[in-house]
Amino acid sequence: MSNHDSNLPEVTENDLFPNPGVPAHTPRPTDVDPKAEKRAERQVAMFFVASLVFAVLFIVSYFKLSVGDDWDTWLGFGASTVALGVTMGLALMCIGIGVIQWSRKLMTDVEVVDYRHAVASPEEDRAVAIAELEKGLAEAGIARRPLVRNTLLAALGGAGAMALVSFRDLGPSPWDVDDADKGEGLRHTLWKKGERIARDVVGTPILASELEIGDLVNAQPFSLLEVDEKTGQHKMHGGEVQVAKSKASLILLRMHPDDIKPGEGRENWDVNGIVAYSKICTHVGCPISLNERTTHHLLCPCHQSTFDLADSGKVVFGPAHRALPQLPIAVDAEGYLIAQSDFTEPVGPSYWEREKK
């Protein structure tokens, strides 16, 4: 003690707080009665099994209940929403209750004291920590209670399955779907063999003879804008139209046939100098329509990616790395432009199964 501390009063044992001590451990019924222990173990397992059942019901509800059905109302909410929310909530709640009951009735409840130590622990302390961890696992009974362990793992697997199923709603499936004619999934659009090409917004089919050299036309599949003669309403409507339009949007450009440099296998993809390409930039998906008439270059206004429509839509400038997908077109018996097929590659931003061109 330094000189300036010499006047401080001396601290005695009477000035310290008394050690409250640790109360004597009171055994629980499960600690002394094997029947009570087994009963508690079955109760915990029951909650984990119930969680798995609710997880299965969640998955069934996800695939069986469709949002928007006529009967899809319950207390002002959709039946699908209610079913998914209730089953997921109960599945997670049962896991929580099971773990709480496990810790209260089956895990060791003896109090221990662990003093803090320096941040940098010596190897001896690390070995002790590992030993304590192994001791804790042993006291938790995870190894000697296979019923609890296995049902817990099943319940956690069910919870993980719910999460995986829910990821399906993040966007359309990248894989092929049963009804490709509706343009479902990421691989398909509404374009198919014989589909007429229509002007965007107005929905009128396009005669090849109407287009002059230099004309640029925004187009859509005719079926997207088709009107039902009986009702006078479009056959497709709402979100269905927006999703289909976001993938099927098209750019038509007429140039002199001699200016076209057809790629391998694309010799018959144009109609007397009329070419068709996806309107969706392969960089981040912006709609593009800025045309340089003398060069046949199409410029994306977002990040200035530039594509050569006379040379298979190849990138000539900017951050895009892949050419614009080209739609093979032809004319029908009446002279209207039609698609020969769907796009031969997915449209839009970079895609994991597209080849760089």
C-alpha positions, -999 to +999 in steps of 0.1 A: +000+000+000+013+035-009+018+063+016-013+082+005-034+051+013-022+048+048-052+067+063-078+043+048-096+022+074-086-014+077-110-039+062-119-068+086-138-101+081-168-085+098-171-060+069-174-087+043-207-101+030-213-135+046-211-165+023-247-175+017-237-210+008-255-234-015-288-249-002-289-287+001-299-305-031-335-318-030-339-349-052-367-348-078-391-377-082-373-387-114-340-388-095-352-415-070-381-432-088-372-452-120-409-453-130-411-416-128-380-412-148-393-435-176-426-417-175-409-383-179-388-397-207-419-409-226-435-375-221-405-357-236-405-381-265-442-376-270-437-338-276-409-345-301-431-370-320-460-345-319-436-319-334-428-343-362-465-349-369-472-312-371-442-308-395-457-335-418-491-317-416-473-285-426-458-301-457-492-317-466-510-284-462-483-266-483-490-289-513-527-295-508-541-261-500-539-235-528-541-198-521-571-182-538-595-212-539-632-203-535-633-220-501-600-206-490-614-185-462-613-191-425-620-164-399-611-138-425-578-155-433-569-180-461-571-216-451-536-222-465-522-194-444-539-206-413-529-242-418-493-234-425-490-210-395-508-232-370-489-264-380-455-247-380-462-229-347-472-261-330-443-281-344-418-255-330-437-252-297-436-289-291-399-290-296-395-262-271-418-278-245-400-311-250-366-296-244-378-277-213-394-308-198-362-327-206-340-301-188-364-299-158-370-336-152-342-356-167-310-335-169-288-331-138-299-302-116-270-299-092-257-264-090-220-258-099-197-229-096-172-220-124-148-192-116-136-169-144-101-172-156-077-153-178-086-149-215-057-169-227-063-204-212-035-228-207-037-262-223-045-278-189-076-256-186-087-264-221-084-301-213-105-296-182-131-277-202-134-305-227-137-330-199-165-308-183-183-307-217-182-344-220-194-347-184-223-324-192-233-344-222-232-375-201-253-358-174-278-347-200-284-384-207-283-379-245-263-411-249-283-433-225-317-421-235-321-433-271-359-426-271-354-390-263-324-386-286-340-402-316-374-384-313-355-351-308-335-357-340-367-366-359-385-334-346-355-313-357-355-330-391-392-322-394-385-285-386-357-285-412-381-300-438-406-272-432-379-247-439-368-264-470-403-267-483-409-230-477-379-221-498-401-231-528-419-198-525-388-178-531-394-180-569-404-203-597-388-237-599-356-238-621-365-273-631-390-284-658-426-285-648-455-306-661-473-278-679-445-260-699-471-245-723-481-221-695-445-209-693-440-222-657-406-226-641-374-207-651-367-228-682-399-221-701-418-191-715-452-189-733-435-191-766-441-224-784-443-236-820-470-217-839-475-190-813-482-157-830-462-127-822-483-097-811-476-061-805-472-052-768-501-035-751-525-036-781-521-073-787-525-073-824-506-100-844-478-087-866-476-092-904-440-096-916-448-073-945-457-045-921-421-041-908-396-019-926-359-019-923-349-002-891-382-008-873-380-019-837-411-035-821-418-046-785-438-078-787-455-105-766-471-139-772-505-135-787-520-159-761-509-135-733-531-107-746-558-129-761-594-119-752-622-144-745-650-138-770-677-148-745-666-126-716-647-099-734-619-103-707-583-114-712-579-151-707-548-145-685-550-119-658-534-107-625-501-120-613-501-148-639-498-122-667-470-103-650-449-134-644-454-147-680-447-112-694-415-108-674-401-138-692-417-137-727-411-101-735-396-098-770-378-073-793-383-075-830-359-057-853-358-057-891-325-052-909-312-060-943-308-098-946-272-094-957-263-077-924-272-108-904-244-131-893-263-162-882-248-184-855-243-221-859-277-237-864-295-204-866-295-200-904-333-201-906-342-182-873-350-149-891-377-139-916-363-118-944-341-098-920-365-098-891-349-111-859-364-117-825-346-115-791-355-115-755-361-080-741-346-090-707-309-080-702-287-110-692-269-088-667-295-080-640-328-084-659-335-048-670-358-043-700-339-031-730-350-013-762-325+015-770-315+007-806-286+020-826-301+018-860-269+019-881-250-007-861-280-029-850-267-026-814-292-028-786-283-009-754-295-016-719-303+017-701-294+004-666-257-005-670-250+001-707-246-035-717-247-036-755-257-065-777-253-070-814-286-082-828-270-088-862-246-113-846-267-137-825-272-110-798-235-112-786-222-088-760-201-060-775-198-038-744-208-036-707-210-059-677-233-085-693-214-118-699-240-137-720-257-131-753-294-122-755-314-154-761-327-154-796-362-167-805-364-187-838-393-172-858-412-180-891-444-169-908-477-187-910-500-192-940-515-158-935-482-140-933-482-134-896-450-138-876-449-169-854-424-186-831-408-218-842-404-230-806-397-216-772-363-200-765-336-227-766-320-213-734-334-196-703-340-159-705-330-132-681-299-127-659-271-152-656-283-188-652-263-218-639-269-240-670-264-214-697-233-214-718-213-182-722-214-170-758 
